[in-house]
Structures are given as structure tokens and as C-alpha cells.
């Protein structure tokens, strides 16, 4: 036979302080990290490098400013690729 407490128990609503929405930057960093791991597993070093650099920019790594951005199409053309 159920106890009185079990009869009166109601489903609890999620506590808003415990279920904060994820920070978009944190979500993006996770997606980039997963993409970088997948690129490395597939042997796509260029995609992994780009994801790695992007993660650095989002985290504010020193030297990760716009001046350090390389135009890949121009670099390929310069190298004859």
C-alpha cells in the first residue's frame, strides 16, 4: 500500500537555476572541437588547422587577431595549387 507521501507527490518542475541555457560560445567551441577531432580522424589536416585557429580566436588566444588571418584561396594561388 502506498504511503501518504507517495500519494501526494507531484512531478517536480525543473529548477530554472539548475537548467541554465547553454552559452552560445560554449556550444560553438564544443562543435568546433568535435569537428576538429573528426577532421583529424579523416586525415583532413587543413580543416583541423582552421578549426584549431578558430577555437583560439574564440578563446582570445594571444596573436589570434584579424591581422593573422590568411586568405587560403590567395595562398593556394601563390603556391600554384
Backbone atoms as SQL, in Angstrom:
CREATE TABLE atoms (id INTEGER PRIMARY KEY, chain TEXT, resi INTEGER, resn TEXT, atom TEXT, x REAL, y REAL, z REAL);
INSERT INTO atoms VALUES
  (1, 'A', 1, 'UNK', 'N', 0.837, -1.178, 0.000),
  (2, 'A', 1, 'UNK', 'CA', 0.000, 0.000, 0.000),
  (3, 'A', 1, 'UNK', 'C', 0.890, 1.252, 0.000),
  (4, 'A', 2, 'UNK', 'N', 0.652, 2.207, -0.910),
  (5, 'A', 2, 'UNK', 'CA', 1.492, 3.401, -0.984),
  (6, 'A', 2, 'UNK', 'C', 1.348, 4.258, 0.267),
  (7, 'A', 3, 'UNK', 'N', 2.452, 4.920, 0.599),
  (8, 'A', 3, 'UNK', 'CA', 2.417, 5.815, 1.751),
  (9, 'A', 3, 'UNK', 'C', 1.710, 7.106, 1.375),
  (10, 'A', 4, 'UNK', 'N', 1.369, 7.888, 2.382),
  (11, 'A', 4, 'UNK', 'CA', 0.692, 9.160, 2.146),
  (12, 'A', 4, 'UNK', 'C', 1.577, 10.087, 1.316),
  (13, 'A', 5, 'UNK', 'N', 2.880, 10.090, 1.607),
  (14, 'A', 5, 'UNK', 'CA', 3.799, 10.954, 0.861),
  (15, 'A', 5, 'UNK', 'C', 3.834, 10.571, -0.610),
  (16, 'A', 6, 'UNK', 'N', 3.781, 9.284, -0.907),
  (17, 'A', 6, 'UNK', 'CA', 3.820, 8.837, -2.296),
  (18, 'A', 6, 'UNK', 'C', 2.547, 9.240, -3.026),
  (19, 'A', 7, 'UNK', 'N', 1.407, 9.219, -2.323),
  (20, 'A', 7, 'UNK', 'CA', 0.145, 9.611, -2.959),
  (21, 'A', 7, 'UNK', 'C', 0.129, 11.094, -3.292),
  (22, 'A', 8, 'UNK', 'N', 0.739, 11.902, -2.441),
  (23, 'A', 8, 'UNK', 'CA', 0.690, 13.354, -2.595),
  (24, 'A', 8, 'UNK', 'C', 1.824, 13.901, -3.457),
  (25, 'A', 9, 'UNK', 'N', 2.796, 13.085, -3.769),
  (26, 'A', 9, 'UNK', 'CA', 3.957, 13.577, -4.521),
  (27, 'A', 9, 'UNK', 'C', 3.536, 13.997, -5.915),
  (28, 'A', 10, 'UNK', 'N', 4.012, 15.152, -6.321),
  (29, 'A', 10, 'UNK', 'CA', 3.738, 15.674, -7.655),
  (30, 'A', 10, 'UNK', 'C', 5.047, 15.692, -8.432),
  (31, 'A', 11, 'UNK', 'N', 4.971, 15.538, -9.731),
  (32, 'A', 11, 'UNK', 'CA', 6.194, 15.676, -10.517),
  (33, 'A', 11, 'UNK', 'C', 6.764, 17.074, -10.315),
  (34, 'A', 12, 'UNK', 'N', 8.066, 17.137, -10.145),
  (35, 'A', 12, 'UNK', 'CA', 8.695, 18.443, -9.921),
  (36, 'A', 12, 'UNK', 'C', 9.029, 19.095, -11.244),
  (37, 'A', 13, 'UNK', 'N', 8.828, 20.391, -11.294),
  (38, 'A', 13, 'UNK', 'CA', 9.243, 21.171, -12.457),
  (39, 'A', 13, 'UNK', 'C', 10.755, 21.364, -12.368),
  (40, 'A', 14, 'UNK', 'N', 11.425, 21.426, -13.489),
  (41, 'A', 14, 'UNK', 'CA', 12.869, 21.655, -13.432),
  (42, 'A', 14, 'UNK', 'C', 13.158, 22.991, -12.762),
  (43, 'A', 15, 'UNK', 'N', 14.135, 23.013, -11.919),
  (44, 'A', 15, 'UNK', 'CA', 14.555, 24.232, -11.238),
  (45, 'A', 15, 'UNK', 'C', 15.311, 25.079, -12.254),
  (46, 'A', 16, 'UNK', 'N', 14.833, 26.297, -12.487),
  (47, 'A', 16, 'UNK', 'CA', 15.451, 27.142, -13.507),
  (48, 'A', 16, 'UNK', 'C', 16.909, 27.437, -13.206),
  (49, 'A', 17, 'UNK', 'N', 17.276, 27.494, -11.927),
  (50, 'A', 17, 'UNK', 'CA', 18.666, 27.776, -11.606),
  (51, 'A', 17, 'UNK', 'C', 19.568, 26.596, -11.966),
  (52, 'A', 18, 'UNK', 'N', 19.017, 25.404, -12.085),
  (53, 'A', 18, 'UNK', 'CA', 19.813, 24.220, -12.448),
  (54, 'A', 18, 'UNK', 'C', 19.828, 23.975, -13.942),
  (55, 'A', 19, 'UNK', 'N', 18.873, 24.484, -14.664),
  (56, 'A', 19, 'UNK', 'CA', 18.776, 24.225, -16.107),
  (57, 'A', 19, 'UNK', 'C', 19.002, 25.514, -16.893),
  (58, 'A', 20, 'UNK', 'N', 20.197, 26.088, -16.749),
  (59, 'A', 20, 'UNK', 'CA', 20.532, 27.302, -17.477),
  (60, 'A', 20, 'UNK', 'C', 20.737, 26.963, -18.940),
  (61, 'A', 21, 'UNK', 'N', 20.303, 27.840, -19.820),
  (62, 'A', 21, 'UNK', 'CA', 20.573, 27.587, -21.241),
  (63, 'A', 21, 'UNK', 'C', 22.079, 27.664, -21.486),
  (64, 'A', 22, 'UNK', 'N', 22.542, 26.875, -22.419),
  (65, 'A', 22, 'UNK', 'CA', 23.975, 26.844, -22.723),
  (66, 'A', 22, 'UNK', 'C', 24.392, 28.150, -23.377),
  (67, 'A', 23, 'UNK', 'N', 25.568, 28.607, -23.027),
  (68, 'A', 23, 'UNK', 'CA', 26.143, 29.795, -23.625),
  (69, 'A', 23, 'UNK', 'C', 26.466, 29.478, -25.087),
  (70, 'A', 24, 'UNK', 'N', 26.019, 30.313, -26.029),
  (71, 'A', 24, 'UNK', 'CA', 26.263, 30.019, -27.453),
  (72, 'A', 24, 'UNK', 'C', 27.740, 29.840, -27.786),
  (73, 'A', 25, 'UNK', 'N', 28.616, 30.596, -27.131),
  (74, 'A', 25, 'UNK', 'CA', 30.051, 30.462, -27.398),
  (75, 'A', 25, 'UNK', 'C', 30.552, 29.086, -26.952),
  (76, 'A', 26, 'UNK', 'N', 30.061, 28.623, -25.801),
  (77, 'A', 26, 'UNK', 'CA', 30.460, 27.309, -25.297),
  (78, 'A', 26, 'UNK', 'C', 29.986, 26.210, -26.237),
  (79, 'A', 27, 'UNK', 'N', 28.765, 26.345, -26.739),
  (80, 'A', 27, 'UNK', 'CA', 28.230, 25.364, -27.688),
  (81, 'A', 27, 'UNK', 'C', 29.075, 25.356, -28.960),
  (82, 'A', 28, 'UNK', 'N', 29.406, 26.536, -29.458),
  (83, 'A', 28, 'UNK', 'CA', 30.207, 26.639, -30.676),
  (84, 'A', 28, 'UNK', 'C', 31.597, 26.047, -30.476),
  (85, 'A', 29, 'UNK', 'N', 32.209, 26.320, -29.325),
  (86, 'A', 29, 'UNK', 'CA', 33.529, 25.744, -29.046),
  (87, 'A', 29, 'UNK', 'C', 33.472, 24.220, -29.037),
  (88, 'A', 30, 'UNK', 'N', 32.420, 23.673, -28.461),
  (89, 'A', 30, 'UNK', 'CA', 32.257, 22.220, -28.449),
  (90, 'A', 30, 'UNK', 'C', 32.095, 21.655, -29.848),
  (91, 'A', 31, 'UNK', 'N', 31.314, 22.346, -30.672),
  (92, 'A', 31, 'UNK', 'CA', 31.113, 21.890, -32.050),
  (93, 'A', 31, 'UNK', 'C', 32.410, 21.966, -32.851),
  (94, 'A', 32, 'UNK', 'N', 33.163, 23.046, -32.641),
  (95, 'A', 32, 'UNK', 'CA', 34.442, 23.173, -33.350),
  (96, 'A', 32, 'UNK', 'C', 35.428, 22.093, -32.904),
  (97, 'A', 33, 'UNK', 'N', 35.453, 21.812, -31.612),
  (98, 'A', 33, 'UNK', 'CA', 36.352, 20.770, -31.110),
  (99, 'A', 33, 'UNK', 'C', 35.985, 19.408, -31.698),
  (100, 'A', 34, 'UNK', 'N', 34.701, 19.122, -31.744),
  (101, 'A', 34, 'UNK', 'CA', 34.251, 17.846, -32.327),
  (102, 'A', 34, 'UNK', 'C', 34.590, 17.793, -33.815),
  (103, 'A', 35, 'UNK', 'N', 34.389, 18.907, -34.518),
  (104, 'A', 35, 'UNK', 'CA', 34.733, 18.967, -35.936),
  (105, 'A', 35, 'UNK', 'C', 36.224, 18.800, -36.166),
  (106, 'A', 36, 'UNK', 'N', 37.032, 19.382, -35.286),
  (107, 'A', 36, 'UNK', 'CA', 38.475, 19.241, -35.410),
  (108, 'A', 36, 'UNK', 'C', 38.887, 17.783, -35.208),
  (109, 'A', 37, 'UNK', 'N', 38.286, 17.123, -34.205),
  (110, 'A', 37, 'UNK', 'CA', 38.602, 15.700, -33.982),
  (111, 'A', 37, 'UNK', 'C', 38.194, 14.864, -35.190),
  (112, 'A', 38, 'UNK', 'N', 37.034, 15.153, -35.766),
  (113, 'A', 38, 'UNK', 'CA', 36.570, 14.402, -36.935),
  (114, 'A', 38, 'UNK', 'C', 37.483, 14.644, -38.132),
  (115, 'A', 39, 'UNK', 'N', 37.911, 15.887, -38.310),
  (116, 'A', 39, 'UNK', 'CA', 38.806, 16.204, -39.425),
  (117, 'A', 39, 'UNK', 'C', 40.137, 15.472, -39.267),
  (118, 'A', 40, 'UNK', 'N', 40.673, 15.453, -38.052),
  (119, 'A', 40, 'UNK', 'CA', 41.929, 14.735, -37.823),
  (120, 'A', 40, 'UNK', 'C', 41.768, 13.241, -38.067),
  (121, 'A', 41, 'UNK', 'N', 40.641, 12.688, -37.619),
  (122, 'A', 41, 'UNK', 'CA', 40.386, 11.259, -37.825),
  (123, 'A', 41, 'UNK', 'C', 40.290, 10.927, -39.314),
  (124, 'A', 42, 'UNK', 'N', 39.781, 11.887, -40.096),
  (125, 'A', 42, 'UNK', 'CA', 39.641, 11.677, -41.536),
  (126, 'A', 42, 'UNK', 'C', 40.909, 12.045, -42.303),
  (127, 'A', 43, 'UNK', 'N', 41.899, 12.587, -41.600),
  (128, 'A', 43, 'UNK', 'CA', 43.140, 12.972, -42.251),
  (129, 'A', 43, 'UNK', 'C', 43.104, 14.330, -42.923),
  (130, 'A', 44, 'UNK', 'N', 42.089, 15.130, -42.635),
  (131, 'A', 44, 'UNK', 'CA', 41.964, 16.460, -43.239),
  (132, 'A', 44, 'UNK', 'C', 42.657, 17.477, -42.327),
  (133, 'A', 45, 'UNK', 'N', 43.950, 17.610, -42.512),
  (134, 'A', 45, 'UNK', 'CA', 44.763, 18.452, -41.643),
  (135, 'A', 45, 'UNK', 'C', 44.406, 19.927, -41.792),
  (136, 'A', 46, 'UNK', 'N', 44.087, 20.365, -43.001),
  (137, 'A', 46, 'UNK', 'CA', 43.748, 21.774, -43.217),
  (138, 'A', 46, 'UNK', 'C', 42.474, 22.152, -42.469),
  (139, 'A', 47, 'UNK', 'N', 41.445, 21.321, -42.543),
  (140, 'A', 47, 'UNK', 'CA', 40.204, 21.606, -41.812),
  (141, 'A', 47, 'UNK', 'C', 40.456, 21.600, -40.309),
  (142, 'A', 48, 'UNK', 'N', 41.281, 20.680, -39.829),
  (143, 'A', 48, 'UNK', 'CA', 41.608, 20.628, -38.408),
  (144, 'A', 48, 'UNK', 'C', 42.351, 21.888, -37.983),
  (145, 'A', 49, 'UNK', 'N', 43.271, 22.351, -38.824),
  (146, 'A', 49, 'UNK', 'CA', 44.023, 23.573, -38.514),
  (147, 'A', 49, 'UNK', 'C', 43.098, 24.783, -38.430),
  (148, 'A', 50, 'UNK', 'N', 42.180, 24.878, -39.378),
  (149, 'A', 50, 'UNK', 'CA', 41.243, 26.002, -39.386),
  (150, 'A', 50, 'UNK', 'C', 40.368, 25.975, -38.132),
  (151, 'A', 51, 'UNK', 'N', 39.863, 24.798, -37.772),
  (152, 'A', 51, 'UNK', 'CA', 39.046, 24.677, -36.562),
  (153, 'A', 51, 'UNK', 'C', 39.871, 25.054, -35.337),
  (154, 'A', 52, 'UNK', 'N', 41.124, 24.614, -35.297),
  (155, 'A', 52, 'UNK', 'CA', 42.008, 24.916, -34.168),
  (156, 'A', 52, 'UNK', 'C', 42.239, 26.424, -34.048),
  (157, 'A', 53, 'UNK', 'N', 42.519, 27.078, -35.160),
  (158, 'A', 53, 'UNK', 'CA', 42.731, 28.529, -35.153),
  (159, 'A', 53, 'UNK', 'C', 41.467, 29.266, -34.723),
  (160, 'A', 54, 'UNK', 'N', 40.322, 28.786, -35.179),
  (161, 'A', 54, 'UNK', 'CA', 39.056, 29.419, -34.822),
  (162, 'A', 54, 'UNK', 'C', 38.788, 29.280, -33.327),
  (163, 'A', 55, 'UNK', 'N', 39.077, 28.119, -32.781),
  (164, 'A', 55, 'UNK', 'CA', 38.930, 27.921, -31.335),
  (165, 'A', 55, 'UNK', 'C', 39.823, 28.913, -30.596),
  (166, 'A', 56, 'UNK', 'N', 41.044, 29.077, -31.057),
  (167, 'A', 56, 'UNK', 'CA', 41.965, 30.036, -30.445),
  (168, 'A', 56, 'UNK', 'C', 41.432, 31.448, -30.486),
  (169, 'A', 57, 'UNK', 'N', 40.856, 31.842, -31.599),
  (170, 'A', 57, 'UNK', 'CA', 40.286, 33.193, -31.711),
  (171, 'A', 57, 'UNK', 'C', 39.130, 33.379, -30.743),
  (172, 'A', 58, 'UNK', 'N', 38.274, 32.371, -30.647),
  (173, 'A', 58, 'UNK', 'CA', 37.128, 32.479, -29.740),
  (174, 'A', 58, 'UNK', 'C', 37.561, 32.544, -28.284),
  (175, 'A', 59, 'UNK', 'N', 38.642, 31.868, -27.967),
  (176, 'A', 59, 'UNK', 'CA', 39.146, 31.888, -26.597),
  (177, 'A', 59, 'UNK', 'C', 40.022, 33.101, -26.323),
  (178, 'A', 60, 'UNK', 'N', 40.322, 33.874, -27.359),
  (179, 'A', 60, 'UNK', 'CA', 41.121, 35.079, -27.177),
  (180, 'A', 60, 'UNK', 'C', 42.592, 34.799, -27.009),
  (181, 'A', 61, 'UNK', 'N', 43.084, 33.801, -27.711),
  (182, 'A', 61, 'UNK', 'CA', 44.498, 33.462, -27.623),
  (183, 'A', 61, 'UNK', 'C', 45.350, 34.617, -28.130),
  (184, 'A', 62, 'UNK', 'N', 46.518, 34.828, -27.519),
  (185, 'A', 62, 'UNK', 'CA', 47.396, 35.900, -27.997),
  (186, 'A', 62, 'UNK', 'C', 47.765, 35.682, -29.460),
  (187, 'A', 63, 'UNK', 'N', 47.769, 36.748, -30.212),
  (188, 'A', 63, 'UNK', 'CA', 48.137, 36.668, -31.617),
  (189, 'A', 63, 'UNK', 'C', 47.033, 36.145, -32.521),
  (190, 'A', 64, 'UNK', 'N', 45.844, 35.960, -31.974),
  (191, 'A', 64, 'UNK', 'CA', 44.731, 35.439, -32.777),
  (192, 'A', 64, 'UNK', 'C', 43.857, 36.594, -33.234),
  (193, 'A', 65, 'UNK', 'N', 44.467, 37.569, -33.859),
  (194, 'A', 65, 'UNK', 'CA', 43.710, 38.726, -34.316),
  (195, 'A', 65, 'UNK', 'C', 43.460, 38.636, -35.814),
  (196, 'A', 66, 'UNK', 'N', 42.722, 39.581, -36.327),
  (197, 'A', 66, 'UNK', 'CA', 42.363, 39.564, -37.743),
  (198, 'A', 66, 'UNK', 'C', 43.585, 39.697, -38.646),
  (199, 'A', 67, 'UNK', 'N', 44.648, 40.326, -38.148),
  (200, 'A', 67, 'UNK', 'CA', 45.842, 40.500, -38.965),
  (201, 'A', 67, 'UNK', 'C', 46.494, 39.155, -39.293),
  (202, 'A', 68, 'UNK', 'N', 46.246, 38.153, -38.457),
  (203, 'A', 68, 'UNK', 'CA', 46.842, 36.849, -38.677),
  (204, 'A', 68, 'UNK', 'C', 46.039, 35.945, -39.594),
  (205, 'A', 69, 'UNK', 'N', 44.922, 36.431, -40.105),
  (206, 'A', 69, 'UNK', 'CA', 44.071, 35.619, -40.966),
  (207, 'A', 69, 'UNK', 'C', 44.694, 35.527, -42.352),
  (208, 'A', 70, 'UNK', 'N', 44.753, 34.326, -42.871),
  (209, 'A', 70, 'UNK', 'CA', 45.336, 34.100, -44.192),
  (210, 'A', 70, 'UNK', 'C', 44.212, 33.792, -45.167),
  (211, 'A', 71, 'UNK', 'N', 44.244, 34.434, -46.324),
  (212, 'A', 71, 'UNK', 'CA', 43.290, 34.134, -47.389),
  (213, 'A', 71, 'UNK', 'C', 43.770, 32.852, -48.054),
  (214, 'A', 72, 'UNK', 'N', 43.075, 31.724, -47.752),
  (215, 'A', 72, 'UNK', 'CA', 43.533, 30.424, -48.239),
  (216, 'A', 72, 'UNK', 'C', 43.536, 30.332, -49.764),
  (217, 'A', 73, 'UNK', 'N', 42.538, 30.933, -50.412),
  (218, 'A', 73, 'UNK', 'CA', 42.487, 30.886, -51.877),
  (219, 'A', 73, 'UNK', 'C', 43.700, 31.629, -52.473),
  (220, 'A', 74, 'UNK', 'N', 44.022, 32.775, -51.907),
  (221, 'A', 74, 'UNK', 'CA', 45.170, 33.541, -52.405),
  (222, 'A', 74, 'UNK', 'C', 46.476, 32.798, -52.129),
  (223, 'A', 75, 'UNK', 'N', 46.566, 32.149, -50.976),
  (224, 'A', 75, 'UNK', 'CA', 47.778, 31.402, -50.628),
  (225, 'A', 75, 'UNK', 'C', 47.950, 30.200, -51.561),
  (226, 'A', 76, 'UNK', 'N', 46.849, 29.513, -51.866),
  (227, 'A', 76, 'UNK', 'CA', 46.932, 28.386, -52.809),
  (228, 'A', 76, 'UNK', 'C', 47.373, 28.863, -54.184),
  (229, 'A', 77, 'UNK', 'N', 46.798, 29.985, -54.638),
  (230, 'A', 77, 'UNK', 'CA', 47.159, 30.524, -55.943),
  (231, 'A', 77, 'UNK', 'C', 48.634, 30.923, -55.961),
  (232, 'A', 78, 'UNK', 'N', 49.104, 31.498, -54.884),
  (233, 'A', 78, 'UNK', 'CA', 50.505, 31.933, -54.798),
  (234, 'A', 78, 'UNK', 'C', 51.441, 30.724, -54.879),
  (235, 'A', 79, 'UNK', 'N', 51.009, 29.600, -54.269),
  (236, 'A', 79, 'UNK', 'CA', 51.840, 28.393, -54.270),
  (237, 'A', 79, 'UNK', 'C', 51.620, 27.530, -55.521),
  (238, 'A', 80, 'UNK', 'N', 50.728, 27.948, -56.379),
  (239, 'A', 80, 'UNK', 'CA', 50.486, 27.196, -57.602),
  (240, 'A', 80, 'UNK', 'C', 49.567, 26.009, -57.426),
  (241, 'A', 81, 'UNK', 'N', 48.723, 26.025, -56.362),
  (242, 'A', 81, 'UNK', 'CA', 47.853, 24.883, -56.089),
  (243, 'A', 81, 'UNK', 'C', 46.494, 25.100, -56.413);
